[in-house]
Amino acid sequence: PPKKMRNAALERSLTKQGYKLVGSHSGVKLCRWTKAMLRGRGGCYKHTFYGIASYQCMEATPSLACANKCVFCWRHHKNPVGTSWRWETDDPRMLVDGFISKHRAMIKEMRGLPGVIPSRLEEAQTIRHCALSLVGEPILYPQINAFLGMLHAEGISSFLVTNAQFPDQMETLVPCTQLYVSIDASNAAELKAIDRPLFQDFWPRFLACIDALARRRQRTVFRLTLVKGFNMAEAEGYAELIRRGRPDFVEVKGVTFTGGKRPELGMKNVPWHAEVVAFTEHLCGLVSADYAIASEHAHSCGVLMARTAFRKGGEWHTWIDFPRFLELAAAGRPFTAEDYAARTPDWAVFRHPSALPGDGGFDP
């Protein structure tokens, strides 16, 4: 019989890092931007780029296991690894209910802390978004489709991040609000050095995931993490992958250094925001006139490239109409990314004339 994924050592390590574990292979954690927005401070880059309410967002994963050991993994390689699902499988209903109750409990613990706004704390009990990007590989969970359906039925939108190693699961995935693939390198040698994949055929799998992404009708995103000295020289390679996958959006972010004993990574590998902007401008020029910079979030060292199809009448529409998405997903008929796009407010638009210099995409 399959064994449980969680063991005592993993439990200790994750609990110490602030994770609340659900079932035998899942976890949820309170994001620092959720805490910041509860205190009336700025939201995360997803707030600026797509209009999520950071204080109503839950960060979770239905699979702590992953098929990579990326050098910049902020989980410090404490999670299990595997190339296929070989563990006991928890029921998706139990996971959704467990995530919601544990997330709400963590929100309640914020009550009375300095600066926390009571009305926001109240609203935060209603979860509206779920970032499935916490740790591990969510798409590995065998019941991922049922799980997403239940999330949507609860009125919760889904932002699912995958490491581009499971093309078959990507082909059969039901619509989610936004599907990300991590594009950590533009060629096989760099991908091997950065992601340290378990699969021998990691590169064909990576390309097959990009092809699967190109066939999807809902919102798709390439997520590029720039690591100075590792993967910033090959802009043309990234341009080629973008032409192949035709994502709606490309998020270009500087790597976040999370400390820990990792000789291969240090502050010297963290690019400045200006370097990320310059790289993205160069990348836009290489890809084609189909993409332009739509938004930035200087605090996260992140820049958003978008397909110009999302610029209607001279105005960017990178934000998401969440109620509309949930309606479309529930109806079960085919729909596209543009069916639930919403106008991006001026403050969130890249270098908008009305924005204050140095604002960098922070909500006024």
C-alpha positions as CSV (number, residue, x, y, z in Angstrom):
1,P,0.0,0.0,0.0
2,P,1.2,3.6,-0.6
3,K,2.8,5.3,2.3
4,K,2.0,8.7,3.8
5,M,4.1,11.6,2.4
6,R,4.5,13.4,5.7
7,N,7.0,12.2,8.3
8,A,8.0,13.6,11.7
9,A,11.1,15.4,10.4
10,L,9.2,17.1,7.6
11,E,6.4,18.0,10.0
12,R,8.8,19.6,12.4
13,S,10.6,21.5,9.7
14,L,7.5,22.9,8.0
15,T,5.7,23.8,11.3
16,K,8.8,25.7,12.4
17,Q,8.6,27.7,9.1
18,G,5.0,28.7,9.8
19,Y,3.2,26.1,7.7
20,K,-0.1,24.6,8.8
21,L,-0.3,21.1,7.5
22,V,-3.5,19.6,6.2
23,G,-4.0,15.9,5.7
24,S,-0.9,13.9,4.8
25,H,0.5,15.8,1.8
26,S,-0.7,19.4,1.9
27,G,-0.1,22.7,3.6
28,V,-1.2,26.4,3.9
29,K,0.8,29.4,5.2
30,L,0.0,33.1,5.7
31,C,1.8,35.2,3.2
32,R,3.6,38.4,4.3
33,W,1.6,40.5,1.8
34,T,-1.6,39.2,3.4
35,K,-0.3,40.5,6.7
36,A,0.9,43.8,5.2
37,M,-2.5,44.5,3.6
38,L,-4.4,43.7,6.8
39,R,-2.3,46.5,8.4
40,G,-3.3,48.9,5.6
41,R,0.0,48.7,3.8
42,G,0.6,47.9,0.1
43,G,-0.5,44.7,-1.6
44,C,1.6,42.2,-3.4
45,Y,2.5,42.2,-7.1
46,K,-0.7,40.2,-7.9
47,H,-2.7,43.1,-6.5
48,T,-0.9,45.5,-8.9
49,F,-0.8,43.2,-11.9
50,Y,-4.2,41.5,-11.7
51,G,-6.3,43.1,-9.0
52,I,-6.4,40.5,-6.3
53,A,-7.1,41.6,-2.7
54,S,-3.9,40.4,-1.0
55,Y,-5.6,40.2,2.4
56,Q,-8.3,37.8,1.0
57,C,-5.7,35.5,-0.6
58,M,-4.7,32.1,0.8
59,E,-1.4,30.5,-0.1
60,A,-1.5,26.7,-0.2
61,T,-0.4,23.5,-2.0
62,P,-2.1,20.1,-2.4
63,S,1.3,18.5,-2.9
64,L,4.4,19.1,-0.8
65,A,6.3,16.9,-3.2
66,C,8.2,18.3,-6.2
67,A,10.3,16.9,-9.1
68,N,12.9,19.7,-8.9
69,K,15.5,20.9,-6.4
70,C,15.8,24.5,-7.6
71,V,18.8,26.4,-6.3
72,F,16.7,29.4,-5.3
73,C,13.9,27.3,-3.6
74,W,12.9,29.3,-0.6
75,R,11.7,26.1,1.1
76,H,15.3,25.1,1.7
77,H,14.8,21.6,0.2
78,K,12.9,20.2,3.1
79,N,10.1,18.9,1.0
80,P,9.9,15.4,-0.5
81,V,10.8,14.9,-4.2
82,G,9.5,12.4,-6.8
83,T,8.8,12.0,-10.4
84,S,5.3,10.5,-9.9
85,W,2.6,10.3,-7.2
86,R,3.4,7.3,-5.0
87,W,1.7,8.4,-1.7
88,E,-1.6,8.0,0.0
89,T,-4.1,10.4,-1.6
90,D,-6.3,12.6,0.6
91,D,-9.8,13.5,-0.4
92,P,-10.0,17.0,-2.2
93,R,-13.1,18.0,0.0
94,M,-11.0,17.5,3.1
95,L,-8.2,19.6,1.7
96,V,-10.4,22.5,0.6
97,D,-12.2,22.5,4.0
98,G,-8.9,22.1,5.9
99,F,-7.2,24.9,4.0
100,I,-10.1,27.3,4.6
101,S,-10.4,26.6,8.3
102,K,-6.6,26.8,9.0
103,H,-6.2,29.9,6.9
104,R,-9.1,31.6,8.8
105,A,-7.5,30.5,12.1
106,M,-4.2,32.2,11.1
107,I,-6.2,35.4,10.2
108,K,-7.9,35.4,13.6
109,E,-4.5,35.2,15.3
110,M,-3.8,38.7,13.7
111,R,-6.6,40.2,15.8
112,G,-5.3,43.0,18.1
113,L,-1.8,43.1,16.6
114,P,-0.4,46.6,16.1
115,G,-1.8,48.4,12.9
116,V,-4.3,45.7,11.9
117,I,-7.5,47.2,10.6
118,P,-10.6,45.6,12.1
119,S,-12.8,45.9,9.0
120,R,-10.1,44.3,6.8
121,L,-9.7,41.5,9.3
122,E,-13.4,40.9,9.1
123,E,-13.3,40.9,5.3
124,A,-10.3,38.6,5.3
125,Q,-12.5,35.8,6.7
126,T,-13.9,35.6,3.2
127,I,-11.2,34.0,1.1
128,R,-11.4,35.1,-2.5
129,H,-8.2,33.9,-4.0
130,C,-5.9,30.9,-3.7
131,A,-2.2,31.0,-4.8
132,L,-1.3,27.3,-5.4
133,S,2.4,28.2,-5.3
134,L,3.5,27.6,-1.7
135,V,5.8,24.6,-2.1
136,G,6.0,21.4,-4.1
137,E,4.2,20.7,-7.4
138,P,0.4,21.2,-7.1
139,I,-0.3,19.5,-10.5
140,L,1.1,16.2,-9.1
141,Y,-1.9,15.8,-6.8
142,P,-4.0,13.2,-8.6
143,Q,-7.3,14.9,-7.6
144,I,-6.3,18.4,-8.8
145,N,-9.3,18.9,-11.1
146,A,-11.8,18.0,-8.4
147,F,-9.9,20.2,-6.0
148,L,-10.0,23.2,-8.4
149,G,-13.7,22.7,-9.0
150,M,-14.4,22.8,-5.2
151,L,-12.3,25.9,-4.8
152,H,-14.2,27.7,-7.5
153,A,-17.5,26.5,-6.1
154,E,-16.5,28.2,-2.8
155,G,-16.1,31.5,-4.7
156,I,-12.3,31.3,-4.6
157,S,-10.2,32.0,-7.7
158,S,-7.1,29.8,-8.5
159,F,-3.5,30.9,-9.4
160,L,-1.7,27.6,-10.1
161,V,2.1,27.5,-10.6
162,T,3.7,24.4,-12.2
163,N,7.4,23.7,-12.7
164,A,6.9,22.5,-16.3
165,Q,7.8,18.8,-15.8
166,F,4.3,17.2,-16.1
167,P,2.9,17.8,-19.6
168,D,0.2,15.0,-19.4
169,Q,-1.3,16.6,-16.3
170,M,-1.3,20.0,-18.0
171,E,-3.2,18.6,-20.9
172,T,-6.0,17.3,-18.7
173,L,-6.1,20.3,-16.3
174,V,-9.6,21.9,-16.0
175,P,-9.7,25.8,-16.4
176,C,-8.1,27.7,-13.6
177,T,-8.1,31.5,-13.2
178,Q,-4.5,31.8,-14.1
179,L,-2.0,29.0,-15.0
180,Y,1.7,29.7,-14.5
181,V,4.7,27.8,-15.7
182,S,8.1,28.6,-14.1
183,I,10.6,29.4,-16.9
184,D,13.8,29.4,-14.9
185,A,16.2,29.1,-17.9
186,S,16.2,29.4,-21.7
187,N,18.3,26.3,-22.5
188,A,18.8,22.8,-21.2
189,A,22.2,23.3,-19.6
190,E,21.0,26.3,-17.6
191,L,17.7,24.6,-16.6
192,K,19.7,21.6,-15.3
193,A,22.0,23.9,-13.3
194,I,19.2,26.0,-11.8
195,D,16.2,23.7,-11.3
196,R,18.3,20.5,-10.7
197,P,15.4,18.3,-12.1
198,L,15.0,14.6,-11.1
199,F,13.7,13.7,-14.6
200,Q,16.4,12.6,-17.1
201,D,14.2,13.8,-20.0
202,F,13.6,17.2,-18.2
203,W,14.1,19.3,-21.4
204,P,11.6,17.5,-23.7
205,R,9.1,17.6,-20.7
206,F,9.7,21.3,-20.3
207,L,9.1,22.0,-24.0
208,A,6.0,19.8,-24.0
209,C,4.6,21.8,-21.1
210,I,5.2,25.0,-23.0
211,D,3.3,23.5,-26.0
212,A,0.5,22.4,-23.7
213,L,0.3,26.0,-22.3
214,A,0.0,27.4,-25.9
215,R,-3.1,25.3,-26.4
216,R,-4.9,26.6,-23.3
217,R,-7.7,29.2,-23.7
218,Q,-7.7,30.7,-20.2
219,R,-5.1,33.1,-18.8
220,T,-1.5,31.8,-19.1
221,V,1.7,33.2,-17.6
222,F,5.4,32.5,-18.0
223,R,7.2,33.3,-14.7
224,L,10.8,34.2,-15.2
225,T,13.0,34.3,-12.1
226,L,16.2,36.2,-13.0
227,V,19.3,35.1,-11.1
228,K,22.3,37.3,-11.8
229,G,25.3,35.2,-13.0
230,F,23.0,32.3,-13.9
231,N,20.3,33.1,-16.4
232,M,20.3,36.8,-17.5
233,A,22.6,36.5,-20.5
234,E,20.2,34.5,-22.7
235,A,17.4,36.9,-23.6
236,E,17.0,35.5,-27.1
237,G,16.5,32.0,-25.8
238,Y,13.6,33.3,-23.6
239,A,12.2,35.2,-26.6
240,E,12.1,31.9,-28.5
241,L,10.2,30.1,-25.7
242,I,7.7,33.0,-25.5
243,R,7.1,32.8,-29.2
244,R,6.5,29.0,-28.7
245,G,4.2,29.2,-25.7
246,R,2.4,32.4,-26.5
247,P,1.5,33.2,-22.9
248,D,-0.9,36.0,-22.2
249,F,1.5,37.4,-19.7
250,V,5.2,37.2,-18.8
251,E,6.2,38.0,-15.2
252,V,9.9,38.9,-14.9
253,K,11.1,38.9,-11.3
254,G,14.4,39.2,-9.7
255,V,15.3,36.3,-7.5
256,T,14.5,36.7,-3.8
257,F,17.4,35.7,-1.5
258,T,16.0,33.9,1.5
259,G,19.3,33.3,3.4
260,G,20.3,29.9,4.5
261,K,23.5,28.0,3.8
262,R,23.7,28.0,0.1
263,P,27.1,28.6,-1.4
264,E,25.8,28.9,-4.9
265,L,23.5,31.8,-4.2
266,G,24.0,35.1,-2.4
267,M,23.1,38.8,-2.6
268,K,25.5,39.1,-5.6
269,N,22.9,37.0,-7.6
270,V,20.0,39.4,-6.8
271,P,19.4,41.9,-9.7
272,W,18.3,45.5,-9.0
273,H,14.8,46.5,-10.1
274,A,16.2,48.8,-12.8
275,E,18.1,45.7,-14.2
276,V,14.9,43.7,-14.3
277,V,13.1,46.6,-16.2
278,A,16.0,46.9,-18.7
279,F,16.0,43.1,-19.2
280,T,12.3,43.1,-19.8
281,E,12.4,46.0,-22.2
282,H,15.1,44.1,-24.2
283,L,13.0,41.0,-24.1
284,C,9.9,42.8,-25.4
285,G,12.0,44.1,-28.3
286,L,13.2,40.6,-29.2
287,V,9.8,38.9,-29.0
288,S,7.7,41.0,-31.3
289,A,5.3,43.9,-31.3
290,D,2.8,41.5,-29.8
291,Y,4.0,42.2,-26.2
292,A,4.7,45.3,-24.2
293,I,5.4,46.2,-20.6
294,A,2.0,46.7,-18.8
295,S,2.9,47.0,-15.1
296,E,5.6,46.9,-12.5
297,H,5.9,46.2,-8.8
298,A,9.2,47.6,-7.7
299,H,8.9,46.2,-4.1
300,S,8.9,42.7,-5.5
301,C,11.5,43.5,-8.2
302,G,8.9,42.4,-10.7
303,V,7.8,43.6,-14.2
304,L,4.7,42.4,-16.2
305,M,4.8,41.9,-20.0
306,A,1.4,41.4,-21.6
307,R,0.1,40.5,-25.0
308,T,-1.1,43.7,-26.7
309,A,-4.5,42.0,-27.2
310,F,-5.0,43.0,-23.6
311,R,-4.7,46.7,-24.5
312,K,-8.1,47.8,-25.6
313,G,-8.8,51.3,-26.9
314,G,-5.3,52.3,-25.6
315,E,-6.0,51.0,-22.1
316,W,-4.5,47.9,-20.4
317,H,-6.9,45.2,-19.2
318,T,-4.5,43.0,-17.2
319,W,-6.9,42.9,-14.2
320,I,-9.3,40.0,-13.7
321,D,-13.1,40.1,-13.4
322,F,-13.2,37.4,-10.7
323,P,-17.0,37.0,-10.4
324,R,-17.1,36.6,-14.2
325,F,-14.4,33.9,-14.2
326,L,-16.3,31.9,-11.5
327,E,-19.5,32.2,-13.6
328,L,-17.7,31.0,-16.8
329,A,-16.0,28.2,-15.0
330,A,-19.3,27.0,-13.5
331,A,-21.1,27.1,-16.8
332,G,-18.7,24.5,-18.2
333,R,-18.7,26.0,-21.8
334,P,-15.5,27.0,-23.6
335,F,-14.3,30.5,-22.7
336,T,-11.1,32.5,-23.2
337,A,-8.8,34.8,-21.2
338,E,-10.2,37.9,-22.7
339,D,-13.7,37.0,-21.5
340,Y,-12.8,37.8,-17.9
341,A,-10.3,40.6,-18.4
342,A,-10.9,43.9,-16.5
343,R,-9.3,47.4,-17.0
344,T,-6.0,48.1,-15.2
345,P,-6.3,51.2,-13.0
346,D,-3.9,54.1,-13.9
347,W,-1.8,53.7,-10.8
348,A,-1.0,50.1,-11.7
349,V,0.0,50.9,-15.3
350,F,3.8,50.9,-16.1
351,R,5.1,54.5,-15.9
352,H,1.6,56.0,-16.3
353,P,1.7,59.8,-16.7
354,S,-0.5,60.2,-13.6
355,A,1.7,58.0,-11.4
356,L,4.3,59.6,-9.1
357,P,7.9,59.0,-10.1
358,G,9.3,56.2,-8.0
359,D,5.8,54.8,-7.2
360,G,6.8,51.5,-8.8
361,G,3.3,50.1,-9.0
362,F,2.3,50.6,-5.3
363,D,-1.4,51.2,-4.7
364,P,-1.8,54.9,-3.6
